[in-house]
Amino acid sequence: MQMEFFRAHNKAGGCTLLRWSRSVGMSALLLAPVAVTAEDTAENPFVVPRPPSYNLYGTVGLIDMPSAEMAPDATLSTTLAQLGDTTRSTLTFQILPRLSGSFRYSGIAGLYIPPVYDGSRTYYDRSFDLRYQLLTEDKWRPAVSVGLQDFLGTGLYGGEYIVATKAITPKLRLTGGLGWGRLGSYGAIGSTGTRPSEIIGRGGVPNYDRWFRGDFAPFGGVEWQATDNLTFTVEYSSDAYIEESSVSGLFDRQSPWNFGIDYRMKNGNQLSLFSLYGTEFGAMLTLHNNPRYAGSPGGRNGAPVPVKPRLAADKRDLGWTGDSVQTDNIKSRLKKALKRDDLILEGLTLSATKAVLRLGNPRYMEEPQAIGRAARVMTRILPASVEELTIVPIVNGMTTTSVTFNRTDLERLENAPASELLAKTRIENAYGKAPAADDGLYPALSWSLGPYIAFSMFDPDNPLRADFGVRLTADYQIAPNWVLSGSLAQKVSGNLDETTRATISTLPRVRTDHAQYSRQGNPAIEHLTLTTFGHPGKDIYSRLTFGYLEKMFAGISGELLWKPVDSRLALGAELNYVQQRDFDQLFGLRSYDTFTGHLSAYYQFGNGFHGQLDVGRYLAGDYGATVSVDREFDNGWRVGAYATFTNVDFDDFGEGSFDKGLRITIPVAWVLGSPTRQENTTVIQSLTRDGGARLNVRDRLYPRIRDYHKRELTNEWGRVWR
C-alpha cells in the first residue's frame, strides 16, 4: 500500500495540498497525546479521562489476555509491543462507549507454516478486532464483554472470548473468561463444535465459520494498582502459542503464567514490562489520544472585538443613506476591520435597515467563529439604523448558507449562552442572496513551497518505505468560481522506487503499477487542473475539472450535488472520462482510458456519525459500491472506515479479497491551538489493488458545502462568540 501520510486540506476551498511543511508537528500526532489525568471528568469537562491498561495485542486487557473494561469514549490508542521474535503495532479506537475496534500489523521472524512459510524470513500479518461490552460494572455486577480477535484477516491470531472484570477494592481488579481459537488452545475444558484446521487464510474475508467454534479454555488474572502510576499484573493464559513454540521453535513455552508491570506516565501513556510463559520477556509502549479533548481548550486566537451597542436616537438617523461618499467609506472601513480578523469582504449591499455581507473565511475551522466575528465587526462599523445583518459565506465562488441576525439580539445576548443567540438566528439557503464579488479581488495567486513525505506500507519485503522531497503548489484564482491549480514534486531521497515484489493482477493495472510511478516520476506533476464551481439551483451545486487530475490519471471530471441547507441527506452524481498517465508523471499519456463514475448518498445519522454510499463504475471497469462510516467531532476530528465490494471475484481481486481501509482526519488547529482551516488526513489501506479503485479527484463538493449548512453550523455554534 502506498500512502501520502499527511493530506493537508484547506477547508477554505483554495487548494488541497499533499504537504509536510505546514504539519511538521503532525508526524507524531497519534504519538503525542493531550494531558490525561485521573481527575473526575464529570466536574472538569476539559480533563481527559484515563484509559485502563492495554495488553500485548494493543487492546484493553491484562498481559496477553483481554479484560472486560472499555476505554473512555473516543479514545484513540497506538500500541507498540515486542515479545520474543514477534513485533505488534496496533491502532485501537473506542467507537462507542461499549464498542471498540482495532487494526494490528505484526511481524514474526522465522515463523514456519508449511508449505507457504518456511521460516527463512519474517512473516507479516494484518488483523482486525471488534469488542462489545454486554454489561457495565456496578456495585455487585462485573463488566462483561465479548470479542472477536483477528475476525477479518488471515486468522493467525484468530480467537473469540467472553470475559468478566470486577473491582474487588479500588486498587484490586479480577478478570476471568473463556476463549476460543488461539485463546482456547491451552487447558481446554470443553468444545462447541469443529473449528477449521487451516492456520493461514487468504485474508480480508470474515472468518465467521470459526467464531466460537472448537475447544474453549479458561483464562484470568489479577491487577493490583500499587500507586497512581504503578500497576502489577498476574495472568493465567489460555494461548498455547502452538505455531510460534511447538511448530516454529521460536520460543519454549514452559508455563501458562505471565507477570507484568505497568508504569503510567502523567499524561496517561503506558510503559509495560513482562515476563512471559516462563522463558520470554516482553515490552510495550501504549500512547493515548482523545479527539473529544484539546490540549488548549480555549485556543490561542486573539479575542474578538466587542459588540457596539447603539443609542436609540442614532437608530433613527438615515442621513447617511443618500451620501454615496459616506457609503463607500463605510464599506472601506468594514473591509479593513474584517481583515484584522483575517476575514475577507468580497461584497456588500447596504440599505437603510439591512446589510448583506459576502464573506470569505480563509482562517477559521469552525465556521460559526468566522460568522460571529464578522457580525461583531458589522455592529461597530455599520450605521445604527441597520438592524438586519445577513452574512453569506462563500466557498470557491459558491454561495452556501445565509445567516441572519437582528442587531438588537447581538447587543442583548453578547454575554448570554450561544444557544440563546442561535434561537434568534435565521439559517437559510443563500441562493440568489449574495452580493456580487467586488472588482479587484481576482485574479489572485497563492502558493507554497515545502518538504513532503510519502510512505509505502505493508510490503512483505519491506513493511515501511518512504520518500522525502520538496513540493511546490500553486493556486491561481482566475475568477470567484474558477481555479487553476498545480503541484510539482521533486524527490530528494527515499526507497519507494526500490519495490521489487511483483504484483499479479487479472484486472487493468490502474493502481498496482504505483511503484513504477514512484520510480520514474522525478520530478512529477502531481496535478495540473482547471476547475469551475457553480450553484445553478437553490439546492444544487456543481463542479467541472479538466487536466491532470491525479498522480495516475488525466481527463475530465464532472459532479452535481443536491444538498438542502437543513437536510441530513445529500445526493450526488459524478462522471469522469480519464486516461492513464505516463509513469514519469509529466505530460504524456498511456493507452488505457475509461469512463468511471458514481451515484452517492450522504447521511448524517446524529451523535457525530456520518455515512456515505457510493455506487457505480470503478477505474478497472468493475461495478460495485463503497460503504463509509465516520465518527466526526465538533473540533474537526474524524475517524472512520470504508469497504468496497465490486463484481470482481475475491480470487480475481487478489490478496486482501476486497478494498478496505481506515482514515483519520486531524485539524491542525486542534494541535496548534491557533485558528487555521488546514486538516491532515491519514488513510491506512491494508493493500493497494486494482479492484474497487476510485479516481482521486480533488475538490469534491460535499465536504466543502456541508460545513456551512445548518446542522454543521448548529453543532459548532458554541464558537460563535469566540
BELJOUR-V443347 format. One record per pair of residues at least 4 apart in sequence whose ideal C-beta (glycine too) atoms are under 6 Angstrom apart, sorted by the first residue. I is the first residue (numbers start at 0). J is the second residue. D is the distance in Angstrom with one decimal. If there is no record, write none. Layout:
I|J|D / I|J|D
This chain:
0|456|5.2 / 0|457|5.0 / 0|684|4.4 / 0|686|5.6 / 0|687|4.7 / 1|455|4.5 / 1|513|4.7 / 1|687|6.0 / 2|454|5.0 / 3|17|4.6 / 3|453|5.3 / 4|454|4.8 / 4|681|5.9 / 5|22|5.2 / 5|25|5.7 / 5|679|4.6 / 6|17|5.7 / 6|680|4.2 / 7|16|4.7 / 7|18|4.9 / 7|21|5.9 / 7|22|5.8 / 7|677|5.1 / 7|679|5.5 / 8|15|5.1 / 8|678|5.1 / 9|13|5.0 / 9|14|5.8 / 9|676|5.6 / 9|677|5.7 / 10|676|4.0 / 11|361|4.3 / 11|676|4.9 / 12|394|4.4 / 12|395|4.1 / 12|703|5.7 / 13|474|5.1 / 14|474|4.3 / 14|484|5.5 / 15|697|4.6 / 16|472|5.1 / 18|449|5.7 / 18|451|5.7 / 18|470|5.9 / 19|450|4.8 / 19|451|4.7 / 19|452|5.1 / 20|449|2.2 / 20|450|5.8 / 22|679|5.1 / 25|679|5.2 / 27|31|4.6 / 28|665|5.5 / 29|77|4.8 / 30|286|5.0 / 32|266|5.8 / 32|286|6.0 / 32|287|5.0 / 32|288|4.3 / 33|47|5.9 / 33|292|5.6 / 33|294|4.2 / 34|266|5.5 / 35|47|4.5 / 35|49|5.4 / 35|266|5.2 / 35|267|2.8 / 36|46|5.6 / 37|49|4.9 / 38|43|5.7 / 38|46|4.7 / 40|46|5.2 / 40|48|4.8 / 45|296|4.7 / 47|289|5.1 / 47|292|4.5 / 48|71|3.8 / 49|267|5.3 / 50|70|4.3 / 50|74|5.3 / 50|287|5.4 / 51|59|5.3 / 51|68|4.4 / 52|261|5.4 / 53|59|5.9 / 53|78|5.7 / 53|285|4.6 / 54|60|3.2 / 54|61|5.8 / 54|62|5.8 / 55|63|5.3 / 55|80|4.7 / 55|82|5.9 / 57|78|3.5 / 57|89|2.3 / 57|91|5.6 / 57|101|6.0 / 57|103|6.0 / 58|91|5.7 / 58|101|5.4 / 59|66|5.9 / 59|68|5.1 / 59|70|5.8 / 60|64|5.8 / 60|65|4.2 / 60|66|4.8 / 61|66|5.8 / 61|174|6.0 / 61|220|4.1 / 61|232|5.5 / 61|234|4.5 / 62|232|5.7 / 62|234|4.4 / 62|257|4.4 / 62|259|4.6 / 62|273|5.6 / 63|236|5.1 / 63|257|6.0 / 64|218|4.6 / 64|234|5.7 / 64|236|5.8 / 65|146|5.8 / 65|160|5.7 / 65|162|5.4 / 66|164|4.6 / 66|174|4.6 / 67|142|4.1 / 67|143|5.5 / 67|144|4.1 / 67|162|4.8 / 67|163|5.3 / 67|164|3.9 / 68|164|5.5 / 69|132|5.2 / 70|74|3.9 / 70|93|4.5 / 72|93|5.6 / 72|96|4.7 / 73|93|5.8 / 73|289|5.5 / 73|290|5.4 / 73|291|4.8 / 74|93|4.5 / 74|287|5.9 / 74|289|5.3 / 75|92|5.2 / 75|288|4.8 / 76|91|4.7 / 76|285|6.0 / 76|287|5.1 / 77|90|5.7 / 77|286|4.9 / 78|89|4.5 / 78|285|4.7 / 79|88|5.4 / 79|284|5.0 / 80|87|4.5 / 80|283|4.1 / 81|86|5.4 / 81|282|5.5 / 82|275|5.9 / 82|281|3.7 / 83|250|4.8 / 83|279|4.7 / 84|108|4.2 / 84|109|6.0 / 84|249|4.9 / 85|107|5.0 / 86|106|4.7 / 87|105|4.6 / 88|104|5.2 / 89|101|5.5 / 89|103|4.4 / 90|102|5.0 / 91|101|4.3 / 92|100|5.7 / 92|638|5.5 / 93|99|5.0 / 94|98|4.7 / 94|100|5.6 / 97|131|5.9 / 97|132|4.1 / 98|131|5.3 / 99|130|4.9 / 100|129|5.5 / 101|128|4.0 / 102|127|5.7 / 102|661|5.9 / 103|126|4.7 / 104|125|5.7 / 105|124|4.6 / 106|121|5.0 / 106|123|5.2 / 107|122|4.9 / 108|121|4.7 / 109|118|4.8 / 109|249|5.8 / 110|116|5.6 / 110|122|4.1 / 110|247|5.3 / 111|118|3.7 / 111|246|5.8 / 111|247|4.1 / 112|116|4.5 / 112|198|5.6 / 112|199|5.8 / 116|122|5.3 / 123|459|5.2 / 123|462|5.7 / 124|153|5.8 / 124|155|5.2 / 125|152|5.5 / 125|685|5.0 / 126|149|3.9 / 126|152|3.6 / 126|156|5.2 / 127|151|4.1 / 127|152|6.0 / 128|148|5.1 / 129|147|4.9 / 130|144|5.7 / 130|146|3.9 / 131|145|5.7 / 132|144|4.6 / 133|143|4.7 / 133|145|6.0 / 134|143|4.1 / 135|142|5.8 / 136|141|5.8 / 136|142|4.0 / 141|163|4.2 / 141|164|5.8 / 141|165|3.6 / 142|164|5.0 / 143|163|4.9 / 144|162|5.6 / 145|161|5.2 / 146|160|5.2 / 147|159|5.6 / 148|156|5.9 / 148|158|4.4 / 149|156|3.9 / 149|157|4.4 / 150|205|5.8 / 151|205|5.5 / 152|202|5.6 / 153|199|4.9 / 153|200|5.2 / 153|202|4.6 / 154|200|4.6 / 154|206|5.1 / 155|199|5.9 / 157|180|4.6 / 157|206|5.7 / 157|209|5.8 / 158|178|5.8 / 158|180|3.5 / 158|181|4.1 / 158|182|3.9 / 159|179|4.5 / 159|210|5.5 / 159|211|5.0 / 160|176|5.3 / 160|178|4.4 / 160|182|5.3 / 161|176|5.7 / 161|177|5.5 / 162|176|3.1 / 163|175|5.9 / 164|174|4.5 / 165|173|5.6 / 166|172|5.1 / 167|171|4.6 / 167|173|5.9 / 170|224|4.4 / 171|223|5.5 / 172|222|4.6 / 173|221|5.9 / 174|219|5.6 / 174|220|5.1 / 175|219|3.9 / 176|218|5.7 / 177|215|5.0 / 177|217|5.9 / 178|182|2.5 / 178|183|4.9 / 178|216|5.9 / 178|218|5.6 / 178|237|4.9 / 179|183|4.4 / 179|211|5.3 / 179|213|5.8 / 179|215|5.1 / 181|238|5.1 / 182|237|5.3 / 182|238|5.9 / 183|187|5.7 / 183|214|4.6 / 183|215|4.5 / 183|216|4.4 / 184|238|6.0 / 184|239|3.9 / 184|241|5.9 / 185|216|6.0 / 185|237|5.1 / 185|239|3.9 / 185|255|5.9 / 186|216|4.7 / 186|237|5.8 / 187|214|3.7 / 187|216|4.5 / 189|215|5.7 / 190|214|5.0 / 191|211|6.0 / 191|212|5.8 / 192|212|4.6 / 194|209|5.5 / 194|212|4.4 / 194|213|2.9 / 195|208|6.0 / 195|209|5.9 / 202|655|5.9 / 203|655|4.4 / 203|656|3.1 / 203|657|5.9 / 204|656|5.0 / 216|237|3.9 / 218|235|5.8 / 218|236|5.9 / 218|237|4.0 / 219|235|5.4 / 220|233|5.9 / 220|234|3.7 / 221|233|5.1 / 222|230|5.9 / 222|232|5.0 / 223|231|5.0 / 224|230|4.8 / 225|229|4.8 / 228|262|5.9 / 228|263|4.8 / 230|261|4.3 / 231|260|5.9 / 232|259|4.2 / 233|258|5.8 / 234|257|4.4 / 235|255|5.5 / 236|255|5.1 / 236|257|5.7 / 240|244|4.6 / 240|252|5.2 / 241|245|5.0 / 242|246|5.0 / 243|247|5.6 / 243|249|4.6 / 244|250|5.6 / 244|252|4.3 / 250|278|5.7 / 250|279|5.2 / 251|278|4.9 / 252|276|4.5 / 253|277|3.6 / 253|278|5.5 / 254|276|5.7 / 254|277|3.5 / 257|275|5.1 / 258|274|4.5 / 259|271|5.9 / 259|273|4.5 / 260|272|5.2 / 261|269|5.6 / 261|271|4.8 / 262|270|4.7 / 263|269|5.9 / 264|268|4.5 / 267|287|5.1 / 268|286|5.2 / 269|285|4.0 / 270|284|5.7 / 271|283|4.4 / 272|282|5.6 / 273|281|4.0 / 275|279|4.2 / 275|281|5.3 / 290|632|4.8 / 290|636|3.4 / 293|669|5.5 / 295|299|6.0 / 295|672|3.4 / 298|672|5.3 / 299|672|4.1 / 299|673|4.8 / 300|674|4.7 / 303|372|4.8 / 303|375|5.3 / 304|375|5.3 / 306|375|5.4 / 306|378|4.8 / 306|409|5.2 / 306|410|5.7 / 306|413|4.6 / 307|378|5.0 / 307|379|4.4 / 308|410|4.9 / 309|313|5.2 / 309|314|5.6 / 309|383|4.1 / 313|383|3.6 / 314|383|5.0 / 314|384|5.7 / 317|351|5.3 / 317|384|5.5 / 319|325|4.9 / 319|382|5.1 / 320|351|5.1 / 330|347|5.3 / 332|380|5.1 / 333|344|6.0 / 333|380|4.5 / 334|344|4.2 / 336|376|4.7 / 336|380|5.7 / 337|342|4.2 / 337|344|5.2 / 337|376|5.6 / 340|372|4.9 / 341|362|4.1 / 342|373|5.7 / 343|359|3.3 / 345|357|4.2 / 345|359|5.2 / 345|393|5.8 / 345|436|5.2 / 346|357|3.5 / 346|434|3.5 / 346|435|5.6 / 346|436|5.4 / 346|437|5.4 / 347|356|5.6 / 347|434|5.9 / 348|355|4.7 / 348|434|4.5 / 349|354|5.1 / 351|384|5.5 / 352|386|5.1 / 353|387|4.5 / 354|381|5.6 / 354|385|5.0 / 354|388|5.6 / 355|389|4.5 / 355|434|5.8 / 356|390|5.0 / 357|391|5.5 / 357|393|5.9 / 357|433|4.8 / 357|434|4.8 / 358|373|5.5 / 358|390|5.4 / 358|392|5.2 / 359|393|5.6 / 360|369|4.0 / 360|392|5.9 / 362|674|5.2 / 363|368|4.5 / 363|369|4.1 / 363|674|4.9 / 364|635|5.3 / 364|666|5.3 / 364|668|4.8 / 364|676|5.4 / 365|715|4.5 / 365|718|4.1 / 366|706|5.8 / 366|707|5.5 / 367|371|5.7 / 367|712|5.7 / 367|715|5.2 / 367|716|5.0 / 367|718|5.0 / 367|719|4.2 / 368|718|4.1 / 368|721|5.2 / 370|390|5.3 / 370|402|5.3 / 371|719|3.7 / 371|720|5.8 / 373|390|5.5 / 374|388|5.8 / 374|404|5.5 / 374|409|6.0 / 377|381|5.2 / 377|388|5.2 / 378|409|5.8 / 381|385|4.5 / 386|406|5.1 / 388|404|4.8 / 388|406|5.8 / 389|401|5.4 / 389|403|4.5 / 390|402|4.9 / 391|398|5.6 / 391|401|5.0 / 391|429|4.7 / 391|432|5.8 / 391|433|4.2 / 392|399|5.7 / 392|707|5.1 / 394|399|5.6 / 394|703|5.2 / 395|480|6.0 / 395|532|4.2 / 396|479|3.4 / 396|480|2.8 / 396|532|5.5 / 397|532|5.2 / 397|534|4.6 / 397|540|6.0 / 398|429|3.9 / 398|433|4.5 / 398|534|5.6 / 399|429|6.0 / 399|704|5.9 / 399|707|3.9 / 400|426|5.9 / 400|429|5.4 / 400|564|5.4 / 400|707|4.7 / 400|708|5.8 / 401|427|5.1 / 401|429|4.0 / 401|432|5.0 / 402|426|5.6 / 403|425|4.2 / 404|409|5.5 / 404|424|5.8 / 408|412|5.5 / 408|423|4.4 / 412|419|5.2 / 412|420|4.8 / 415|419|4.5 / 417|716|5.3 / 417|717|5.1 / 417|719|5.1 / 417|720|5.7 / 421|716|5.0 / 426|709|4.7 / 428|537|5.6 / 428|564|4.5 / 429|433|5.9 / 430|537|4.4 / 436|440|5.7 / 436|479|4.7 / 441|476|5.5 / 441|478|5.2 / 442|477|5.2 / 443|476|4.4 / 444|475|5.2 / 445|474|5.1 / 446|473|3.9 / 447|472|5.2 / 448|471|5.0 / 450|469|5.9 / 451|468|5.7 / 451|470|4.4 / 452|467|5.5 / 453|466|4.8 / 454|465|5.1 / 455|464|4.1 / 455|495|5.3 / 456|463|5.9 / 458|500|6.0 / 460|500|5.2 / 464|494|5.0 / 464|495|5.2 / 465|493|5.5 / 466|490|5.3 / 466|493|3.2 / 466|495|4.6 / 467|491|5.4 / 467|492|5.4 / 467|493|5.4 / 468|488|5.7 / 468|489|5.3 / 468|490|4.1 / 468|491|4.7 / 469|489|5.1 / 470|488|4.7 / 471|487|4.8 / 472|486|4.5 / 473|485|5.7 / 474|482|5.9 / 474|484|4.8 / 475|483|4.3 / 476|482|5.6 / 477|481|4.2 / 480|531|5.8 / 480|532|4.5 / 481|531|5.2 / 482|530|5.0 / 483|529|5.2 / 484|528|5.4 / 485|527|4.3 / 486|525|4.1 / 486|526|5.3 / 487|522|6.0 / 487|524|5.9 / 488|523|5.0 / 488|525|5.4 / 489|522|4.5 / 490|521|4.6 / 495|517|4.0 / 496|517|5.1 / 496|518|3.7 / 498|514|4.0 / 502|511|4.3 / 504|508|5.6 / 504|511|4.9 / 504|689|5.0 / 505|651|4.7 / 506|619|4.3 / 506|689|4.1 / 506|690|6.0 / 507|591|5.9 / 507|619|4.9 / 508|512|4.9 / 509|618|4.1 / 509|619|5.0 / 509|689|5.2 / 509|692|5.1 / 510|687|5.3 / 510|689|5.3 / 510|692|4.7 / 511|689|5.4 / 513|687|6.0 / 515|582|4.5 / 516|520|5.2 / 516|550|5.9 / 516|582|5.5 / 519|582|4.0 / 519|583|4.7 / 520|583|5.7 / 520|584|3.7 / 523|584|3.7 / 524|547|5.8 / 524|584|5.6 / 524|585|6.0 / 525|550|5.9 / 526|547|5.6 / 527|546|5.1 / 527|547|4.4 / 528|544|5.2 / 528|546|3.9 / 529|545|5.0 / 529|546|5.7 / 530|544|4.4 / 530|698|5.8 / 531|543|5.2 / 532|542|5.5 / 533|541|4.1 / 534|540|5.6 / 535|539|5.3 / 535|541|5.7 / 538|561|5.5 / 538|563|4.8 / 539|561|5.9 / 540|560|4.5 / 540|700|5.1 / 540|704|5.5 / 541|559|5.5 / 542|558|4.4 / 542|700|5.4 / 543|557|5.0 / 544|556|4.5 / 545|555|5.3 / 547|553|4.5 / 548|552|5.6 / 548|556|6.0 / 548|696|5.1 / 549|695|4.2 / 551|580|5.7 / 552|577|4.2 / 553|578|5.8 / 553|580|5.5 / 554|576|5.1 / 554|577|3.5 / 554|578|5.7 / 555|576|5.5 / 556|575|4.4 / 556|696|4.7 / 557|574|5.4 / 558|573|4.4 / 558|700|5.7 / 559|572|5.1 / 560|571|4.5 / 560|700|4.2 / 560|701|5.9 / 561|570|4.7 / 562|569|4.0 / 562|704|5.4 / 564|708|5.0 / 564|709|5.4 / 565|709|4.4 / 567|602|5.8 / 567|603|4.5 / 568|602|5.5 / 569|601|4.3 / 569|701|6.0 / 570|600|5.7 / 571|599|4.1 / 572|598|5.4 / 573|596|5.3 / 573|597|5.4 / 574|596|3.9 / 575|595|5.0 / 575|596|5.8 / 575|694|5.4 / 576|594|5.5 / 578|588|4.9 / 578|592|4.1 / 579|589|4.1 / 579|591|4.3 / 580|588|6.0 / 581|587|3.6 / 595|616|5.2 / 595|618|5.4 / 595|694|5.9 / 596|615|5.2 / 597|613|4.4 / 597|615|3.3 / 598|614|5.3 / 598|615|6.0 / 599|613|4.8 / 600|612|4.8 / 601|611|5.2 / 601|701|5.6 / 602|610|5.0 / 603|609|5.4 / 603|710|5.9 / 604|608|4.3 / 607|630|5.3 / 607|631|5.1 / 608|630|5.7 / 609|629|4.9 / 609|631|5.5 / 610|628|5.4 / 611|627|4.3 / 612|626|5.9 / 613|625|4.4 / 614|624|4.5 / 616|622|5.4 / 617|621|5.0 / 617|691|5.6 / 617|692|5.5 / 617|693|5.9 / 618|692|4.5 / 619|689|4.7 / 621|645|4.0 / 621|646|5.6 / 621|647|4.8 / 621|690|5.7 / 622|646|5.2 / 623|644|5.2 / 623|645|2.9 / 625|641|5.9 / 625|643|4.3 / 626|642|5.6 / 627|641|4.0 / 628|639|5.8 / 629|637|5.0 / 629|639|3.1 / 630|638|5.3 / 631|637|4.8 / 632|636|4.2 / 633|714|5.2 / 633|715|5.4 / 634|669|5.4 / 635|666|3.3 / 637|664|4.0 / 638|663|5.4 / 639|662|5.4 / 640|661|5.2 / 641|660|5.9 / 642|659|4.4 / 643|658|4.1 / 643|691|3.5 / 644|657|5.6 / 645|690|5.7 / 645|691|5.1 / 647|651|5.1 / 647|652|4.9 / 647|690|4.1 / 649|656|4.3 / 652|656|5.9 / 652|688|5.9 / 652|690|4.3 / 653|688|5.5 / 655|685|5.6 / 655|686|4.1 / 658|691|3.6 / 660|682|5.8 / 660|683|5.7 / 660|684|4.0 / 661|683|4.6 / 662|682|4.7 / 663|681|5.0 / 664|678|5.5 / 664|680|4.5 / 665|679|5.2 / 666|678|4.6 / 667|671|5.9 / 667|675|5.1 / 667|677|4.4 / 668|674|5.6 / 668|675|5.1 / 700|704|5.6 / 701|705|5.9 / 705|711|5.7 / 706|711|5.4
